[in-house]
Structure formats: C-alpha cells, structure tokens
Amino acid sequence: MHIVIVNRWPRFRDERRWDNELTRYEDFFDHQRHRISYVVDGPGAEGVLAPAQHIAHQVQVGDVNQYEQLLGAVQKVIARVGPVDQLIALSEFTLEIAARVRQALNIPGDGPDEVAVYRDKARMKEILQAQGLPVPAFARCQSVEQALAFARQIGFPLIVKPLDGAASMGVEKVENEADLRVLLNTIDLSRYELEAFMHGQTYHIDGFADVDGSVPFQVVSRYINSCLDFAKAQPLGSVIVQASPLRTRIEAFSQQILRALNLRCTAFHLEIFVEPDESLVFLEIGARVGGSEVPHLINKVFGVNLYEHWLRRLAGEQVPLPALDADPSGGWLVIPKPAQLPCRVVQAQSLRADLPNLWRELLPEPGQILEAGGSYDALHSGRFIFVGGSEDATERDIHQTTQTFQFQAEPL
C-alpha cells in the first residue's frame, strides 16, 4: 500500500511541550512493509521522525493548506513512487483541501461531498434534521435581508459562524438586530450561517468509528466554559463524565449521530448541548481527533491513543482496546494568553505543590514573549492536565486553578 501523509504539526524535543507527541507515524506504519510518503510544510517537517531511508518520498511546500501547493506535491510523489492508495490528513484545516486533491487525482477516500458532511456546519445539521435528530434552528446566510428575517423569527441572542470554521474562530454571539446588520455587512455571507443560541451545557464526545460504522470507544466530557468563551480570552477546560443515566443517553445519542452521518473508519470529536430539561441537541462534529489536551488526557486515563487507532485502521490493521475495570475521570484546563498582545511574561506560578492530581503543566518562562495567534495547543498563560481524581474532584481542581493561578505579563 502506498500511503501519503500530509503533516503540518511539529514534534517538540525540549521535554516541555507535549503537543503532537501522539502522532507517531514512524510507529503506526511499517515503513518497510508499506510505501509511506510525506507532504509537509516547515513545522510539519519537524514532525516526521521516521528514518529517511525508510521514507518513499517527501515533498516540502510552503503551506499544505493551499490547494495548488498540496496538489503539486502529491503529483510529485505519484511521479516518483506511483499511485496513492491513501491520502491522510489529520488537521481540521487540511481535510477539505485533501478531499479536493483526492478527487482531482482519483485517489480513494473521502471527496468534497463526503467531507462536507463533517466540515460544512449547515450540511451536517441538514442531514440530521432530515432524520429527525434535534439540532438548533439554523439557516445559511443568503442575503442580509434573509438573514435579518430569520433572526427576527428565532430571536436574540443568536450565533453567526463560518460554515467551515474550527475552534470557534470567527464565531460571534449577536445580541440585537442593529449589531447583526453591521456584522452581516462585513462578512462573506456565502461562508456563514445563523444559529439559535442554546442555553444548555456543552459536552464533547471523543472516540472513533469503525469501518462498519460501530463505535467501539468513546469518552463523554463536560466543558468548563465554552470554546466561544476561549475565543474571548476566557479559560476553557473539560471534565470526563463518570457513569450516570445522562452519560448513557449521551453515548446512545452520539451513536445515532454517527450512523446518520455515515461516518466510518475515523476518529471523531462531537459537541452537543444538554439543555436545562436534559434534552440533547446536536452542535457540531469533526471527523478528527479532538484538539487541546483531549487526546493526551484520553491516552493517559484509558490507554487509548486515538491517532493510533485511526491511522492503523486506515492501513487495514486493528489495535485491541485495553481492558477497563474502573470508571476513571480526569480533566484539562487552558488559561489563554492575555487579551493585550504581544506581551512579555513576568511570572507564571506553578501549581504542582498545591494540586496532587495535576499530571502535566505547561507554563511560559519569565521573559518569554507571547504573540497573537495559535489555537488551544499554543503556548498560553497556562495549560494543565489532571488525572487520578473523581469527576467532582477534577472539577474542583480546575476551578481552584482558575481562581489561584498567578500570571503577570507586561505589554510590549
């Protein structure tokens, strides 16, 4: 099998950063049994650790998320190595580009229509709504007047979001019609949707779907704050939910959604609302591993590397799930960079002495400069992963961290 991996993630070797440590391509694929090629950009080149003599071919481009660059790179790989059986892209922001390349070069796998099911936020809700599953009231933005009419119908506040966004980038909560009119006149309407604001608690479910659509593994977690809060410079975290009737209902709802969307042989990151009356409402789904500390926490608590299960399955292998004889919990927290950037760090105080269940802690060092940009896995004011406690104890640790963490920086 000839497998081409599109990688844009570095692997850090300073023993401080754990980002991307689970994407061990050199371990997941037998580079001598299969022909494994890579297309990378600058940071992605630092994430390819297989011996050079075992790599079929590697092409570096300026930006793997540019269609023409990725297309040209894969064409070079084909010219050197031969036809491609699998074109694998793990990043949310590369999924659509990779789908277009598959279609253009007749490579097996999801094309643009299939990828739209888990990238186009209106398309996924259209499919679920047609099958009777609960989704927020929503509408694609077609014109300013159409959008305003829909807003009057569902009421304020409401959410305006990109159809193909991630990490709440570009998402706005709008409180009134005047503000909505201003916003609508500043965006490309064809790329946006309107959605009713939901008042419930947000949960995320992370796992993988097998080739037959079954869900052999999933973990339910409850957000502390929301991704939209994080985009507004507020802390974000989550806690793994322990056994309860609600968790059982969420797991069943997750399986319904995956079947309705026909997601197979993929990792997934699903977000839902649990409304005040405990009804469940779909928010959105990605056919990828969850971001931030999610995969690291799951790997530590359950012994399951979601990347490994996903990638080995794509290569026709199957990794057995470890036996689980307990009902563990754990959690994570990211305290974002200050709103005023760039800044120079003066102090970021460790909490290891105060929190026995704190497994990992990433703090910037005094004197370091924090710049704008980056997602959840950037260097922030503080990143924390908790293991070993119950659901309630983990949530207490997270709240204690947000209340006691001392961070100081000076603007530049």
C-alpha positions in Angstrom: 0.0 0.0 0.0 1.2 3.5 -0.9 0.2 5.9 1.9 0.8 9.7 1.7 0.6 11.6 4.9 0.0 15.3 4.9 1.6 16.7 8.1 1.7 20.3 9.4 2.4 19.5 13.0 5.9 19.7 14.6 7.1 17.3 17.3 8.8 19.1 20.2 12.0 17.7 21.7 12.6 20.1 24.6 10.8 17.8 27.1 8.4 20.6 28.0 5.9 20.6 25.1 3.8 17.5 24.6 1.8 18.8 21.6 1.6 16.2 18.8 3.6 13.6 20.7 0.8 11.1 19.9 1.1 11.4 16.1 3.9 8.9 15.9 3.7 8.0 12.2 7.0 6.1 12.5 5.4 3.7 15.0 1.9 3.4 13.4 3.0 2.5 9.9 5.5 -0.2 8.9 7.6 2.0 6.6 9.2 -1.1 5.0 6.0 -3.2 4.5 4.2 -0.1 3.1 5.4 2.7 0.9 5.0 5.8 3.1 5.4 9.3 1.6 5.0 12.6 3.3 3.9 16.1 2.2 4.9 18.7 4.8 5.4 22.4 5.4 8.2 23.8 7.6 6.7 22.9 11.0 5.4 19.6 9.6 8.9 18.5 8.5 9.9 18.6 12.2 7.1 16.1 12.9 8.4 13.3 10.6 10.8 11.2 12.6 10.9 8.0 10.5 14.4 7.2 9.2 14.9 9.0 5.9 15.9 5.7 4.2 12.5 4.2 5.1 10.5 7.1 3.6 9.4 6.5 0.0 9.4 10.2 -0.8 9.0 13.5 1.0 8.0 16.9 -0.5 8.1 20.1 1.4 5.9 23.1 0.4 5.2 26.5 1.9 1.7 25.7 3.1 0.0 22.4 2.9 -3.4 24.1 3.3 -3.0 25.8 -0.1 -4.7 23.6 -2.7 -2.3 24.2 -5.6 0.7 23.5 -3.4 -0.7 20.3 -2.0 -1.9 19.1 -5.4 1.5 19.8 -6.9 3.3 18.0 -4.1 1.1 14.9 -4.4 1.7 14.8 -8.1 5.4 14.8 -7.5 5.0 11.9 -5.1 3.0 10.0 -7.6 5.6 10.7 -10.3 8.3 9.3 -8.1 6.6 6.5 -6.2 3.4 5.6 -8.1 -0.4 5.7 -7.5 -1.6 6.6 -4.0 -3.9 4.2 -2.0 -4.4 6.5 1.0 -4.0 10.3 1.3 -4.2 11.0 5.0 -4.6 14.5 6.5 -5.3 14.8 10.3 -5.7 18.6 10.7 -9.2 20.1 10.6 -7.9 22.8 8.3 -6.5 20.3 5.7 -9.4 18.0 5.4 -11.2 19.9 2.6 -8.0 20.6 0.6 -7.0 16.9 0.8 -10.5 15.9 -0.4 -10.2 18.1 -3.5 -6.8 16.6 -4.2 -8.2 13.1 -3.9 -10.9 14.0 -6.3 -8.5 15.6 -8.8 -6.1 12.7 -8.8 -8.6 9.8 -8.4 -7.3 8.8 -5.0 -9.6 6.6 -2.9 -11.2 8.1 0.1 -13.5 11.0 1.0 -14.0 13.6 -1.7 -15.5 17.1 -1.2 -19.1 15.8 -0.9 -18.2 13.3 1.8 -16.1 15.8 3.7 -18.9 18.4 3.6 -20.8 16.1 6.0 -18.3 16.8 8.8 -16.9 20.2 7.7 -20.0 22.2 6.5 -21.8 23.1 9.7 -25.1 23.7 7.9 -24.8 20.5 5.8 -24.4 18.3 8.9 -27.4 19.8 10.5 -29.5 19.4 7.3 -28.8 15.7 7.3 -29.5 15.2 11.0 -32.7 17.3 10.9 -34.0 15.3 7.9 -33.6 12.1 10.0 -35.4 13.6 13.0 -32.5 14.3 15.2 -32.6 17.5 17.3 -30.5 20.5 16.0 -30.6 24.2 16.8 -32.7 26.3 14.5 -30.3 27.4 11.7 -30.2 29.0 8.3 -27.4 29.6 5.7 -26.8 33.3 5.1 -28.1 34.1 1.6 -28.6 37.8 1.9 -28.7 40.5 4.5 -32.5 40.8 4.5 -33.0 37.0 4.5 -30.6 36.7 7.5 -32.4 39.5 9.4 -35.8 37.9 8.7 -34.6 34.6 10.1 -33.1 36.4 13.1 -36.5 38.0 13.8 -38.1 34.6 13.6 -35.8 32.9 16.1 -35.0 35.9 18.3 -31.8 37.2 20.0 -29.2 36.4 21.1 -28.1 34.3 18.2 -24.9 32.9 16.8 -23.2 33.8 13.5 -20.5 31.3 12.5 -18.4 30.3 9.5 -19.7 27.1 7.8 -16.2 25.6 7.7 -14.6 27.1 10.9 -12.9 25.4 13.8 -12.0 26.3 17.4 -14.8 29.0 17.4 -12.7 31.2 15.1 -15.0 33.8 13.5 -17.9 32.9 15.7 -19.9 35.8 17.1 -22.7 36.0 19.6 -25.0 38.8 18.5 -27.4 40.5 20.9 -29.7 42.6 18.7 -30.7 43.4 15.2 -28.6 46.5 14.8 -25.4 44.7 15.7 -26.4 41.8 13.4 -26.9 44.2 10.4 -23.5 45.7 11.0 -21.8 42.2 11.2 -23.6 40.9 8.1 -22.3 43.8 6.0 -18.7 42.9 7.0 -18.6 39.1 6.1 -18.8 36.9 3.1 -22.4 35.7 3.5 -21.9 32.6 1.4 -19.5 31.3 4.0 -21.7 31.8 7.1 -24.8 30.5 8.9 -27.1 31.8 11.6 -27.9 29.5 14.5 -30.2 29.9 17.5 -28.3 30.5 20.8 -28.7 27.5 23.1 -28.8 27.9 26.8 -27.7 24.4 27.8 -24.4 23.0 29.0 -22.0 21.9 26.2 -20.5 18.4 26.2 -18.0 16.8 23.9 -17.7 13.2 22.9 -14.4 11.8 21.5 -13.8 8.4 20.1 -13.6 6.5 16.8 -16.0 4.8 14.4 -15.0 1.5 12.9 -15.2 0.5 9.2 -18.8 -0.8 9.8 -19.9 2.4 11.5 -19.9 0.9 15.0 -18.4 2.9 17.9 -16.0 0.7 19.8 -14.7 3.5 22.0 -16.0 7.0 23.1 -15.5 9.3 26.1 -18.0 11.8 27.2 -16.7 15.1 28.7 -18.4 18.2 30.1 -16.9 21.6 29.1 -16.0 24.1 31.7 -16.9 27.4 30.0 -17.1 27.2 26.2 -15.0 27.4 23.1 -16.6 30.8 22.4 -15.5 32.0 25.8 -11.9 30.9 25.0 -12.1 32.9 21.8 -12.9 35.9 24.0 -9.8 35.2 26.2 -11.6 33.2 29.0 -10.3 29.9 30.4 -11.5 26.7 28.8 -11.4 23.1 30.1 -13.4 19.9 30.4 -14.0 17.0 32.8 -14.5 13.4 31.8 -18.0 12.3 32.9 -18.4 9.2 35.0 -21.2 6.7 34.8 -24.7 8.1 35.0 -28.0 7.8 33.2 -27.2 11.0 31.4 -23.9 9.7 30.2 -25.6 6.6 28.9 -28.1 8.7 27.0 -25.3 10.9 25.5 -23.4 7.8 24.3 -26.5 6.5 22.6 -27.2 9.9 21.0 -23.6 10.0 19.8 -24.0 6.7 18.0 -27.3 7.9 16.4 -25.5 10.9 15.0 -22.6 8.9 13.7 -24.9 6.5 12.0 -27.0 9.3 10.5 -23.9 11.0 9.1 -22.5 7.6 7.9 -19.1 8.3 9.5 -16.8 5.3 9.2 -13.2 4.4 9.9 -12.4 7.8 11.5 -11.8 9.5 14.8 -14.5 12.0 15.8 -15.0 15.0 18.0 -18.7 15.6 18.6 -20.2 18.5 20.5 -23.7 18.6 21.9 -25.9 20.7 24.2 -27.6 19.3 27.3 -30.5 21.6 27.7 -31.9 22.6 31.2 -34.6 19.9 30.8 -31.8 17.4 30.0 -32.9 17.1 26.3 -29.9 16.5 24.0 -29.3 18.8 21.0 -26.5 18.4 18.3 -24.0 21.2 18.0 -21.3 20.1 15.5 -18.9 17.2 14.7 -15.5 16.8 13.3 -14.1 13.7 11.7 -10.8 14.1 13.5 -9.2 13.8 17.0 -10.3 16.5 19.4 -7.9 19.3 20.0 -6.2 20.9 23.0 -5.4 18.3 25.8 -8.2 15.9 24.8 -6.1 13.2 23.2 -3.4 13.4 25.8 -5.9 13.0 28.7 -7.7 10.1 27.0 -4.4 8.3 26.3 -3.3 8.8 29.9 -6.6 7.8 31.5 -7.8 5.0 29.2 -4.6 3.9 27.5 -6.1 4.7 24.1 -4.2 6.8 21.5 -7.0 7.9 19.2 -4.5 8.7 16.5 -3.0 5.2 16.6 -6.5 3.5 16.4 -7.5 5.8 13.5 -4.3 5.5 11.4 -3.7 1.8 11.9 -7.3 1.1 10.9 -6.8 3.1 7.7 -3.9 0.8 6.9 -6.1 -2.2 7.4 -4.9 -3.1 10.9 -6.8 -3.1 14.2 -5.5 -2.2 17.6 -7.2 -4.0 20.5 -8.7 -1.8 23.2 -7.3 -2.2 26.7 -9.4 -3.8 29.3 -11.1 -1.3 31.7 -12.1 -2.3 35.1 -12.8 1.1 36.6 -14.7 4.3 35.8 -12.0 7.0 35.8 -12.2 10.7 35.3 -9.7 13.5 34.6 -9.7 16.9 33.1 -7.8 19.7 31.5 -7.7 23.5 31.5 -6.2 26.1 29.3 -5.8 29.7 30.6 -5.4 31.7 27.4 -2.8 34.4 26.7 -3.7 37.9 27.9 -6.0 39.9 25.6 -3.4 42.5 25.1 -0.6 41.0 22.9 2.3 40.8 22.3 3.4 40.7 26.0 6.5 39.7 28.0 5.9 37.2 30.7 6.9 38.4 34.2 5.5 35.4 36.3 3.6 32.2 35.8 3.4 30.4 39.1 3.4 26.6 39.2 0.6 24.9 41.0 2.2 21.4 41.3 2.7 21.8 45.1 -1.0 22.6 45.6 -2.7 20.1 43.3 -1.7 16.5 43.8 -3.8 15.4 40.8 -2.0 17.8 38.4 -0.3 15.5 35.9 1.0 18.0 33.4 1.6 21.7 33.5 3.0 23.9 30.7 3.9 27.5 31.7 5.7 30.2 29.8 9.0 31.2 31.4 9.7 34.7 32.7 11.0 36.8 29.8 9.3 34.8 27.1 7.2 36.8 24.6 3.6 35.7 23.9 2.4 36.6 20.4 -1.0 36.6 18.9 -2.2 33.5 17.0 -2.2 29.8 17.6 -5.0 27.6 18.8 -5.5 25.7 22.0 -2.2 23.9 21.8 -0.1 27.2 21.6 1.9 28.4 24.5 -0.7 30.1 26.6 -0.7 31.6 30.1 -1.0 28.1 31.5 -2.0 24.6 30.3 -2.9 21.9 32.8 -4.0 18.2 32.8 -5.5 16.5 35.8 -5.7 12.7 36.4 -6.4 10.4 39.3 -9.4 12.1 40.9 -13.2 11.7 40.5 -15.3 13.8 38.3 -16.2 16.1 41.2 -12.6 16.3 42.5 -11.3 17.1 39.0 -13.8 19.9 38.6 -12.8 21.3 41.9 -9.1 21.2 40.8 -10.0 23.1 37.6 -11.9 25.8 39.5 -9.1 26.1 42.1 -6.6 26.6 39.3 -8.6 29.4 37.6 -9.0 31.1 41.0 -5.5 30.8 42.3 -3.2 30.7 39.3 -0.9 33.8 39.3 0.2 35.1 36.0 1.8 38.5 35.3 2.9 40.0 32.0 3.8 43.4 30.7 2.6 44.7 27.3 5.2 45.4 24.6 
